[in-house]
Amino acid sequence: MEFKELNIMHSIMKALSEEGYESPTPIQEQAIPKILNGQDLLGCAQTGTGKTAAFAIPTLQLLSQEKQLQSGKKKIRGLVVTPTRELALQIYESFCAYGKYTKLNACVIFGGVSQKPQEVQLKKGVDILVATPGRLNDLINQGIIDIKHIEIFILDEADRMLDMGFLNDIKKLIALIPKKRQTLLFSATMPPDIANMANSILTNPAKVEITPVSSTVDIIEQRLYYVDKQNKKDLLVHILKDKSIVSAIVFTRTKYGADKVARQLAKVKISAQAIHGGKSQGARQTALNDFKEGKLRVLVATDIAARGIDIDELSHVINYELPNVPETYVHRIGRTGRAGLGGVAISFCDFDEKPLLADIEKLIGKRVPIIQEHPYPLVNNFATVKAPKPPKPPRTKKIASKKK
Ligand code: AMP
């Protein structure tokens, strides 16, 4: 199928062809006509499927076609709520790219940075707002954002919102936006809380389900290295000697771990930076830009920080530590293999992580191929048991220690 069969307006088509998009991805093929028809939509899809364009293209088209408000300031008519700052920025950039030949404008707001510049932008008038829930509610409460004119409301990555504790913020927001609106809800998984919310906010939604979590990994080459915990850093350096690894995201479970790995790489002159929730938005954005521009070879990230990172043609993902939740493995390795491109996902597994690997293999329905030949094979085939804390000395009553 081609984009033109989806009846997309000329100004958006022009922008899509400049982006190099030749044909719609499956979710775009299914969702765009339904959204253009004015239907509510429940989309089961994760990042990497092209879901941003699936909602951004028809939103831009619907809001452009409608009679423009004749005079006065622009009013927010499209609202996208998404869990992380990185995702918000990316969605905003997509709206700007696809909508550059329309008359619409977009604005992005998120927390962790000063609200002043966001306020200035909002005051000028905005058609489409992309926001994270906390800052959005803040600015609504301060009377800076008026959501009375919302016509299209998009809730992105609803399951992540739930994981990150945003459900109440979302409920508050839904109570405030106009009942008469078109609503699009996207979620990679459908836990009961999200299914209930979907039932309450969507009216006769069209349902679009793309690639169940296990099959998105098929185009990605997966490799497994069994290695002892203390040798992981050396194995990482060994693997990165391969110059064909142009850019890689290394995943760690903790902020501390991310910083440590980045430091260790820097010591051996491999350009690396860590991004995680403990860093300022500015520092995260600089690291991300440097990485995108090829100034940094390795980005070491925790899962929350990496959420929504969209880098075209990322060749390698390295799981320095396996995630506790098997679905996270699929999200992580989906950073490569974007829009049908291949990629390589390398995972380290120490003895303690074997149960995590078993969960992952159960989810993806196959064994991850093992790389047998490498300089740091697993030798410690026993669990690391934390040394028990020494027993506390018996509490001596103060009175007993007083000199007699
Ligand atoms: P998303 O799932 O929205 O995060 O999109 C994943 C990646 O696919 C992004 O880098 C998009 O720029 C890219 N993409 C989206 N739609 C298309 C398309 N129709 N053709 C080529 N690339 C696309």
Residues whose N, C-alpha, C, O or C-beta is under 5 A from the ligand:
A	BS01	AMP	G20 Y21 E22 S23 P24 T25 Q46 T47 G48 T49 G50 K51 T52 A53 D310 R338 A339
